[in-house]
Amino acid sequence: MSSPGEQFPEDPDAGAQAQARRRRQALQDQARATLARKVAKAGKAHRKIAKATALRARALDELREWSSDPVNATLLNPDYARVGATGPVLTDADSSPRKVTAWEDQEIARRTVTSEVACSLRLAEHTAENLIGEASIFAGPMKATLTLMSRGEISYRHGQVLMEQLSFLPLEDVAELESQLLPAAKDLTVGKLRVKARQLRERAHPETITRRATEAVKERGAWWEGRPDGMGTLTWYGTPQQTMAAHDRLSSIAEATRNRQRQDESIPEEQRRTIGQICADAMADLLLDGVTPTGTGGGIRGSVMVTIPVLSVMGQDDAAGFLEGYGPIPADAAREIAGGAPSWTRLLTHPETGVVLSIGSEQYRVPADMRRVARLRDGTCRFPGYTRPAARSDIDHTIAREEGGPTDVDNLAHLCRPHHRLKHQTLWAVEQEPGGVLVWTSPAGQTHRTFPETYLGPPVTQATEPEPPQATSPSEPLSTDPDDPPF
């Protein structure tokens, strides 16, 4: 009888292959460990920057506070030495033959400090003035934010975002909203924090968004600025629904033009325009000529998604709508969009739960049902911290189809093209948890979660008094389906 080894002879190459795999795995583990150390080193430097900016803010505020003192402000007035050098210190009103008042001394001190800081830090005066203004807010009503910056727990940019939003509130309301946002500031990217801060600030603001938007729209305008190398920049400041729809129209024109460009073999590769270049050319054509030379401007309109509470769309409430990719907009603007404009998608939500009740279908290009649901849920590219709209991202199988991944919403997520490739061509890994939560693991082993912009599910109904049980046939199972919603 033969031995097991004789029945199943060993592959002489198996041992060598296993050794090669172990060696490759060891090299990859070493590379990941090195990556983790270098990322940690960069993170330490990043925290040092936050600490340094907090230290600068405190120093600038000390300088501002010192210069705000009436005595010191007077001492910075050049007239003081001429009059008071041989006599007692005079009051502000009497400290010069020109009877310079206190506020004039303060203005002199302010300009002195601003120009000194600008020259010392080699900054434009406007920039220096902004830094001093920021410092006064950080050291004043936003001390908690400054404390976290000084510890390196949040970055300077996170602090700036909080200030941008909190500065719109009355001072007495700043501390409460700040306490709500600081925990999120430790985990969110700057872009995501800005969205969250804007939403919370919107709810906390004592004035309605309709009134504020009415005042803000008075500031609309367009500005031109000359740039180097024979170039210029045109800036349009308008309502979000106008500017986003215009950008979407330019993007649609650019995509269509690039597709035609790719099919035209007569165009040399070096003469093929990028998306950005086509957008710029299309904008110039639309503004200067009305339509593009090829006519692609005709009939193309921006496609934007807006969420609006059902009572607002009925005119019974003025709750703000939510413009995809921007945030809250006045109820009147949301009603106008929901009124039937063919280039918008309207979403009706439950007035109490916020759950989506219906999805409009009147739009220029109607996507597949499943992709539309995934787009509504995701809102943006689902890579950590990225905000490219889902409408301009790829739809990706979290578990690849060739690996048995199903084609359903729980296995789909929007990723922009660069992050789509990143997922497949690097050591980044992602899993999808229930509810559309994505768990990303970086090559260095760090875990990041991204959450859906909109949670989909049945509306929550009020609890009702239980009814007496009714007799049922043994062959008739009790229904576990929820009642139809009353909408």
Secondary structure as GFF3:
##gff-version 3
##sequence-region A 1 487
A	DSSP	alpha_helix	4	7	.	.	.	ID=ss1
A	DSSP	alpha_helix	14	68	.	.	.	ID=ss2
A	DSSP	alpha_helix	70	75	.	.	.	ID=ss3
A	DSSP	alpha_helix	78	84	.	.	.	ID=ss4
A	DSSP	three_ten_helix	92	94	.	.	.	ID=ss5
A	DSSP	alpha_helix	102	121	.	.	.	ID=ss6
A	DSSP	alpha_helix	125	139	.	.	.	ID=ss7
A	DSSP	alpha_helix	143	151	.	.	.	ID=ss8
A	DSSP	alpha_helix	156	166	.	.	.	ID=ss9
A	DSSP	alpha_helix	171	185	.	.	.	ID=ss10
A	DSSP	alpha_helix	190	204	.	.	.	ID=ss11
A	DSSP	alpha_helix	209	216	.	.	.	ID=ss12
A	DSSP	three_ten_helix	217	219	.	.	.	ID=ss13
A	DSSP	beta_strand	221	227	.	.	.	ID=ss14
A	DSSP	beta_strand	231	237	.	.	.	ID=ss15
A	DSSP	alpha_helix	240	263	.	.	.	ID=ss16
A	DSSP	three_ten_helix	269	271	.	.	.	ID=ss17
A	DSSP	alpha_helix	275	289	.	.	.	ID=ss18
A	DSSP	beta_strand	304	309	.	.	.	ID=ss19
A	DSSP	alpha_helix	310	313	.	.	.	ID=ss20
A	DSSP	beta_strand	321	323	.	.	.	ID=ss21
A	DSSP	beta_strand	327	329	.	.	.	ID=ss22
A	DSSP	alpha_helix	331	338	.	.	.	ID=ss23
A	DSSP	beta_strand	344	349	.	.	.	ID=ss24
A	DSSP	beta_strand	356	359	.	.	.	ID=ss25
A	DSSP	alpha_helix	369	378	.	.	.	ID=ss26
A	DSSP	three_ten_helix	390	392	.	.	.	ID=ss27
A	DSSP	beta_strand	394	397	.	.	.	ID=ss28
A	DSSP	three_ten_helix	401	403	.	.	.	ID=ss29
A	DSSP	three_ten_helix	409	411	.	.	.	ID=ss30
A	DSSP	beta_strand	412	415	.	.	.	ID=ss31
A	DSSP	alpha_helix	417	425	.	.	.	ID=ss32
A	DSSP	beta_strand	429	433	.	.	.	ID=ss33
A	DSSP	beta_strand	437	441	.	.	.	ID=ss34
A	DSSP	beta_strand	447	450	.	.	.	ID=ss35
###
